[in-house]
Amino acid sequence: MKKRTLGVLAATFVAAALPMVAASPASASSADCQVYLRNLGHTVGPKVEAACNLAATWDVHGLNRLTCYLALMDLGVRTDYASTACYQLA
């Protein structure tokens, strides 16, 4: 009986934790980046989405965030807005 109860509790815990583990933190961060830029009056199209998605993808050297920053700058986003979007929100 004790083993069965522990098994049920373990299965319940795994089922409850799975959505948290499976959820991509990158997508939430990318969304934060996009909403931030949209709230500043920028059109969020495929190029902005791609930049935000790239910044939200973790890399050891931080080159993804730099690439995001440069891409947003090329799209006409102000320096401080691009910095916040790529380095703080994504």
Biotite code that builds the C-alpha atoms (Angstrom):
import biotite.structure as struc

atoms = struc.array([
    struc.Atom([0.000, 0.000, 0.000], chain_id="A", res_id=1, res_name="MET", atom_name="CA", element="C"),
    struc.Atom([2.818, 2.359, 0.899], chain_id="A", res_id=2, res_name="LYS", atom_name="CA", element="C"),
    struc.Atom([4.636, 1.734, -2.411], chain_id="A", res_id=3, res_name="LYS", atom_name="CA", element="C"),
    struc.Atom([1.464, 2.328, -4.379], chain_id="A", res_id=4, res_name="ARG", atom_name="CA", element="C"),
    struc.Atom([0.787, 5.611, -2.577], chain_id="A", res_id=5, res_name="THR", atom_name="CA", element="C"),
    struc.Atom([4.341, 6.787, -3.249], chain_id="A", res_id=6, res_name="LEU", atom_name="CA", element="C"),
    struc.Atom([3.986, 5.773, -6.902], chain_id="A", res_id=7, res_name="GLY", atom_name="CA", element="C"),
    struc.Atom([0.765, 7.748, -7.262], chain_id="A", res_id=8, res_name="VAL", atom_name="CA", element="C"),
    struc.Atom([2.328, 10.771, -5.558], chain_id="A", res_id=9, res_name="LEU", atom_name="CA", element="C"),
    struc.Atom([5.394, 10.568, -7.793], chain_id="A", res_id=10, res_name="ALA", atom_name="CA", element="C"),
    struc.Atom([3.260, 10.289, -10.936], chain_id="A", res_id=11, res_name="ALA", atom_name="CA", element="C"),
    struc.Atom([1.142, 13.236, -9.790], chain_id="A", res_id=12, res_name="THR", atom_name="CA", element="C"),
    struc.Atom([4.237, 15.324, -9.146], chain_id="A", res_id=13, res_name="PHE", atom_name="CA", element="C"),
    struc.Atom([5.705, 14.496, -12.561], chain_id="A", res_id=14, res_name="VAL", atom_name="CA", element="C"),
    struc.Atom([2.414, 15.294, -14.281], chain_id="A", res_id=15, res_name="ALA", atom_name="CA", element="C"),
    struc.Atom([2.208, 18.634, -12.479], chain_id="A", res_id=16, res_name="ALA", atom_name="CA", element="C"),
    struc.Atom([5.843, 19.554, -13.146], chain_id="A", res_id=17, res_name="ALA", atom_name="CA", element="C"),
    struc.Atom([5.932, 18.499, -16.808], chain_id="A", res_id=18, res_name="LEU", atom_name="CA", element="C"),
    struc.Atom([4.260, 21.633, -18.225], chain_id="A", res_id=19, res_name="PRO", atom_name="CA", element="C"),
    struc.Atom([6.728, 23.825, -16.328], chain_id="A", res_id=20, res_name="MET", atom_name="CA", element="C"),
    struc.Atom([9.697, 21.854, -17.663], chain_id="A", res_id=21, res_name="VAL", atom_name="CA", element="C"),
    struc.Atom([8.318, 21.595, -21.195], chain_id="A", res_id=22, res_name="ALA", atom_name="CA", element="C"),
    struc.Atom([7.414, 25.274, -21.437], chain_id="A", res_id=23, res_name="ALA", atom_name="CA", element="C"),
    struc.Atom([10.036, 27.182, -23.328], chain_id="A", res_id=24, res_name="SER", atom_name="CA", element="C"),
    struc.Atom([11.403, 30.143, -21.400], chain_id="A", res_id=25, res_name="PRO", atom_name="CA", element="C"),
    struc.Atom([12.667, 31.465, -24.730], chain_id="A", res_id=26, res_name="ALA", atom_name="CA", element="C"),
    struc.Atom([9.182, 31.934, -26.097], chain_id="A", res_id=27, res_name="SER", atom_name="CA", element="C"),
    struc.Atom([8.088, 33.900, -23.053], chain_id="A", res_id=28, res_name="ALA", atom_name="CA", element="C"),
    struc.Atom([11.177, 36.087, -23.246], chain_id="A", res_id=29, res_name="SER", atom_name="CA", element="C"),
    struc.Atom([10.734, 36.558, -26.964], chain_id="A", res_id=30, res_name="SER", atom_name="CA", element="C"),
    struc.Atom([7.141, 37.589, -26.335], chain_id="A", res_id=31, res_name="ALA", atom_name="CA", element="C"),
    struc.Atom([8.291, 40.097, -23.706], chain_id="A", res_id=32, res_name="ASP", atom_name="CA", element="C"),
    struc.Atom([10.719, 41.581, -26.211], chain_id="A", res_id=33, res_name="CYS", atom_name="CA", element="C"),
    struc.Atom([8.008, 41.834, -28.866], chain_id="A", res_id=34, res_name="GLN", atom_name="CA", element="C"),
    struc.Atom([5.375, 43.321, -26.541], chain_id="A", res_id=35, res_name="VAL", atom_name="CA", element="C"),
    struc.Atom([7.893, 45.873, -25.275], chain_id="A", res_id=36, res_name="TYR", atom_name="CA", element="C"),
    struc.Atom([8.665, 47.028, -28.806], chain_id="A", res_id=37, res_name="LEU", atom_name="CA", element="C"),
    struc.Atom([4.989, 47.014, -29.806], chain_id="A", res_id=38, res_name="ARG", atom_name="CA", element="C"),
    struc.Atom([4.167, 49.172, -26.776], chain_id="A", res_id=39, res_name="ASN", atom_name="CA", element="C"),
    struc.Atom([6.809, 51.649, -27.922], chain_id="A", res_id=40, res_name="LEU", atom_name="CA", element="C"),
    struc.Atom([5.013, 51.994, -31.260], chain_id="A", res_id=41, res_name="GLY", atom_name="CA", element="C"),
    struc.Atom([7.143, 49.689, -33.385], chain_id="A", res_id=42, res_name="HIS", atom_name="CA", element="C"),
    struc.Atom([5.548, 47.338, -35.882], chain_id="A", res_id=43, res_name="THR", atom_name="CA", element="C"),
    struc.Atom([6.317, 43.790, -34.827], chain_id="A", res_id=44, res_name="VAL", atom_name="CA", element="C"),
    struc.Atom([6.649, 41.797, -38.007], chain_id="A", res_id=45, res_name="GLY", atom_name="CA", element="C"),
    struc.Atom([8.709, 38.785, -39.003], chain_id="A", res_id=46, res_name="PRO", atom_name="CA", element="C"),
    struc.Atom([12.075, 40.575, -38.732], chain_id="A", res_id=47, res_name="LYS", atom_name="CA", element="C"),
    struc.Atom([11.419, 41.848, -35.204], chain_id="A", res_id=48, res_name="VAL", atom_name="CA", element="C"),
    struc.Atom([10.053, 38.446, -34.189], chain_id="A", res_id=49, res_name="GLU", atom_name="CA", element="C"),
    struc.Atom([13.177, 36.754, -35.558], chain_id="A", res_id=50, res_name="ALA", atom_name="CA", element="C"),
    struc.Atom([15.458, 39.163, -33.679], chain_id="A", res_id=51, res_name="ALA", atom_name="CA", element="C"),
    struc.Atom([13.563, 38.651, -30.412], chain_id="A", res_id=52, res_name="CYS", atom_name="CA", element="C"),
    struc.Atom([13.536, 34.872, -30.890], chain_id="A", res_id=53, res_name="ASN", atom_name="CA", element="C"),
    struc.Atom([17.260, 34.899, -31.516], chain_id="A", res_id=54, res_name="LEU", atom_name="CA", element="C"),
    struc.Atom([17.964, 36.972, -28.406], chain_id="A", res_id=55, res_name="ALA", atom_name="CA", element="C"),
    struc.Atom([15.874, 34.604, -26.321], chain_id="A", res_id=56, res_name="ALA", atom_name="CA", element="C"),
    struc.Atom([17.969, 31.644, -27.492], chain_id="A", res_id=57, res_name="THR", atom_name="CA", element="C"),
    struc.Atom([20.723, 31.130, -24.961], chain_id="A", res_id=58, res_name="TRP", atom_name="CA", element="C"),
    struc.Atom([24.303, 31.011, -26.161], chain_id="A", res_id=59, res_name="ASP", atom_name="CA", element="C"),
    struc.Atom([27.556, 30.994, -24.225], chain_id="A", res_id=60, res_name="VAL", atom_name="CA", element="C"),
    struc.Atom([29.121, 34.095, -25.752], chain_id="A", res_id=61, res_name="HIS", atom_name="CA", element="C"),
    struc.Atom([26.054, 36.333, -25.961], chain_id="A", res_id=62, res_name="GLY", atom_name="CA", element="C"),
    struc.Atom([26.330, 36.667, -29.714], chain_id="A", res_id=63, res_name="LEU", atom_name="CA", element="C"),
    struc.Atom([22.620, 35.993, -30.189], chain_id="A", res_id=64, res_name="ASN", atom_name="CA", element="C"),
    struc.Atom([21.750, 39.046, -28.114], chain_id="A", res_id=65, res_name="ARG", atom_name="CA", element="C"),
    struc.Atom([24.261, 41.160, -29.987], chain_id="A", res_id=66, res_name="LEU", atom_name="CA", element="C"),
    struc.Atom([22.798, 39.976, -33.290], chain_id="A", res_id=67, res_name="THR", atom_name="CA", element="C"),
    struc.Atom([19.303, 40.842, -32.014], chain_id="A", res_id=68, res_name="CYS", atom_name="CA", element="C"),
    struc.Atom([20.497, 44.294, -31.000], chain_id="A", res_id=69, res_name="TYR", atom_name="CA", element="C"),
    struc.Atom([22.134, 44.955, -34.371], chain_id="A", res_id=70, res_name="LEU", atom_name="CA", element="C"),
    struc.Atom([19.090, 43.650, -36.270], chain_id="A", res_id=71, res_name="ALA", atom_name="CA", element="C"),
    struc.Atom([16.741, 45.921, -34.318], chain_id="A", res_id=72, res_name="LEU", atom_name="CA", element="C"),
    struc.Atom([19.050, 48.875, -34.880], chain_id="A", res_id=73, res_name="MET", atom_name="CA", element="C"),
    struc.Atom([18.976, 48.146, -38.635], chain_id="A", res_id=74, res_name="ASP", atom_name="CA", element="C"),
    struc.Atom([15.167, 48.216, -38.420], chain_id="A", res_id=75, res_name="LEU", atom_name="CA", element="C"),
    struc.Atom([15.266, 51.716, -36.934], chain_id="A", res_id=76, res_name="GLY", atom_name="CA", element="C"),
    struc.Atom([14.746, 50.869, -33.262], chain_id="A", res_id=77, res_name="VAL", atom_name="CA", element="C"),
    struc.Atom([16.415, 53.346, -30.906], chain_id="A", res_id=78, res_name="ARG", atom_name="CA", element="C"),
    struc.Atom([19.622, 52.183, -29.249], chain_id="A", res_id=79, res_name="THR", atom_name="CA", element="C"),
    struc.Atom([18.235, 52.121, -25.709], chain_id="A", res_id=80, res_name="ASP", atom_name="CA", element="C"),
    struc.Atom([15.043, 50.333, -26.803], chain_id="A", res_id=81, res_name="TYR", atom_name="CA", element="C"),
    struc.Atom([17.003, 47.698, -28.725], chain_id="A", res_id=82, res_name="ALA", atom_name="CA", element="C"),
    struc.Atom([19.303, 47.209, -25.768], chain_id="A", res_id=83, res_name="SER", atom_name="CA", element="C"),
    struc.Atom([16.422, 46.698, -23.351], chain_id="A", res_id=84, res_name="THR", atom_name="CA", element="C"),
    struc.Atom([14.574, 44.405, -25.748], chain_id="A", res_id=85, res_name="ALA", atom_name="CA", element="C"),
    struc.Atom([17.558, 42.163, -26.480], chain_id="A", res_id=86, res_name="CYS", atom_name="CA", element="C"),
    struc.Atom([19.553, 42.215, -23.248], chain_id="A", res_id=87, res_name="TYR", atom_name="CA", element="C"),
    struc.Atom([16.999, 42.614, -20.464], chain_id="A", res_id=88, res_name="GLN", atom_name="CA", element="C"),
    struc.Atom([13.733, 41.165, -21.771], chain_id="A", res_id=89, res_name="LEU", atom_name="CA", element="C"),
    struc.Atom([14.929, 38.386, -24.040], chain_id="A", res_id=90, res_name="ALA", atom_name="CA", element="C"),
])
